[in-house]
Amino acid sequence: MAAWKQILIAAVVLVIATAAWVRFFPGAPEILERWGIDWAVASTPRTDDARNAAQAGSAPRQATVVAAPVTSATVNDRLQAIGTGRAKATVSVNPYTAGRLVEFDVASGARIKAGQVIARLDSETEEIALERAKAQRDDAKAKVDRIRALRSSNAATAVQLTDAELELRNAELSVHDAQVALDRRSVTSPISGVVGILPIEAGNYVTTQTSIATVDDRSSILVDFWVPERFASSIRIGSTLTATPTANPRNSYEGTVTAIDNRIDDKSRTLWVQATIANPADSLRAGMSFQIVMKFPGDTYPAVSPLAVQWGGDGAFVWAVEDGKARRVPVRIIQRNTETVLVDAEIDSGDIVVTEGVQSVRDGGDVMVARTGAARPAGTPAGS
């Protein structure tokens, strides 16, 4: 095919595409006017109303539209998350030294106090060492008493008395050391709480790495949960929340935020938060899952019908009706819901926006509202 024919075909296709864009794209006339191409606007086909008006020698009549009032809705006002509970304090009790486990002084599920003996190891060697240390202490004390008596009659020197007192002090420390070694043959709980299932039986040989028992302080339950980063600035220490056990949704508990992590996790984009729930009835257990609900003031935005949102060359906009005139209002979409679209725009709740008949509306043109649609409930979208 000759080059001039290819150029001619390309020019024809371009002209047809341009004419179709001017004819069918809603924002084309406005864009061409901003570019200063008035001839293209004049060449676009007129609507029947405009043609009739031109033939009658008068201005185009009012555009007839259907409109609806603007409502309002709140976002980021409610947080829902799943949390995992754990005991206020949990301790795995290990013996200080190795030895044969002789007996348990508690049973699984028993409530114990801090310092209470849980189990005992064989302690014959430590008992003998304690008695020997006590005998040496008593001998050293008697020696000091004798030297003091001799010292009063100048039969002993001050150096002899000092050496005897030092020997007595060392003997008392030996007694204390032997007593500590004997006491450590009794395994005690460092916290108050409930004893879990005992993992071993009496008679087993244990070391310092052997767990004798696990003790949980369930006076309160700590719940760990993770929240989206958009709520990071809204959560504070002391903020209240409601925790509902997943396994028993009929019961709910009030709690407070007691700890907040100092950074956002860069993989999940969530913030680690910890809450405390009182457990006076001991009905909650570590490891339970909870449905966490928190409420915030949130952000309120105008809500319009999805039909009211139009798109032009410069983005989204709506047609607001003020005193019978149409006003083009640029909008920024915040959130799309089933029945409404939340927008950031210079409109208020109660304002009227066009939902049907937008194709005949022009900025500043006369508008006649044939029917005002009922305001759809905006609701309060969940924030999580």
DASUL-V479992 format. One record per backbone hydrogen bond with DSSP energy under -1.0 kcal/mol. CO is the residue of the C=O (numbers start at 1). NH is the residue of the N-H. If there is no record, write none. Layout:
co | nh
CO | NH
CO | NH
//
This chain:
co | nh
2 | 6
3 | 7
4 | 8
5 | 9
6 | 10
7 | 11
8 | 12
9 | 13
10 | 14
11 | 15
12 | 16
13 | 17
14 | 18
15 | 19
16 | 20
17 | 21
18 | 22
19 | 23
20 | 24
21 | 25
25 | 28
27 | 31
28 | 32
29 | 33
30 | 34
31 | 35
32 | 37
36 | 38
38 | 42
39 | 43
47 | 51
48 | 52
49 | 53
50 | 54
51 | 55
52 | 56
53 | 58
63 | 368
65 | 370
66 | 355
66 | 356
67 | 373
68 | 353
70 | 350
71 | 303
73 | 301
75 | 299
77 | 296
79 | 294
81 | 292
83 | 290
84 | 224
85 | 287
86 | 222
89 | 217
91 | 215
93 | 212
99 | 206
100 | 122
101 | 203
103 | 120
107 | 110
110 | 195
112 | 193
113 | 116
116 | 189
118 | 105
119 | 187
120 | 102
120 | 103
123 | 127
124 | 128
125 | 129
126 | 130
127 | 131
128 | 132
129 | 133
130 | 134
131 | 135
132 | 136
133 | 137
134 | 138
135 | 139
136 | 140
137 | 141
138 | 142
139 | 143
140 | 144
141 | 145
142 | 146
143 | 147
144 | 148
145 | 149
146 | 150
147 | 151
148 | 152
150 | 155
151 | 154
157 | 161
158 | 162
159 | 163
160 | 164
161 | 165
162 | 166
163 | 167
164 | 168
165 | 169
166 | 170
167 | 171
168 | 172
169 | 173
170 | 174
171 | 175
172 | 176
173 | 177
174 | 178
175 | 179
176 | 180
177 | 181
178 | 182
179 | 183
180 | 184
182 | 185
183 | 186
185 | 121
187 | 118
187 | 119
189 | 115
193 | 112
194 | 216
195 | 109
201 | 204
204 | 101
206 | 99
207 | 210
213 | 93
214 | 196
215 | 91
216 | 194
217 | 88
219 | 279
220 | 88
221 | 277
222 | 86
223 | 275
224 | 84
225 | 273
227 | 271
228 | 231
229 | 232
231 | 234
231 | 235
236 | 239
239 | 257
241 | 255
242 | 293
243 | 253
244 | 291
248 | 251
253 | 243
255 | 241
256 | 276
257 | 238
259 | 274
265 | 269
269 | 229
270 | 265
271 | 227
272 | 261
273 | 225
274 | 258
274 | 259
275 | 223
276 | 256
277 | 221
279 | 282
285 | 288
288 | 85
289 | 246
290 | 83
291 | 244
292 | 81
293 | 242
294 | 79
299 | 75
301 | 73
302 | 343
303 | 71
304 | 341
305 | 308
310 | 317
312 | 315
315 | 312
316 | 331
317 | 310
318 | 329
319 | 354
320 | 327
322 | 325
324 | 367
325 | 322
326 | 364
327 | 320
329 | 318
332 | 344
335 | 342
340 | 337
341 | 304
342 | 334
342 | 335
344 | 332
345 | 347
348 | 351
351 | 70
352 | 321
353 | 68
356 | 66
357 | 360
358 | 361
362 | 365
365 | 326
366 | 63
368 | 65
371 | 67
//
